[in-house]
């Protein structure tokens, strides 16, 4: 249920979630995961409450990505 909105990216990309992005970020925070920035924080009136901006750099490990994907799956399915 996650749609990638930016097919080309350097270290940031946007995804559309099946839930409000702010809720997802809050659900992941207790697990010490900063999932990204809800687009609604950057442009509150855009009607893009379900869009999350995610960043990954050369310091992001494969384990970090897998952990985010696993937790994101749990949050979106629950």
Buried (B, 14 or more C-beta within 10 A) or exposed (E): EEEEBEEEEEEEBBBBBEBBBBBBBEBBEEBEBEBBBBBBEEEEEEEBBBBBBBEBEEEEEEEEEEBBEEBBEEBBEE
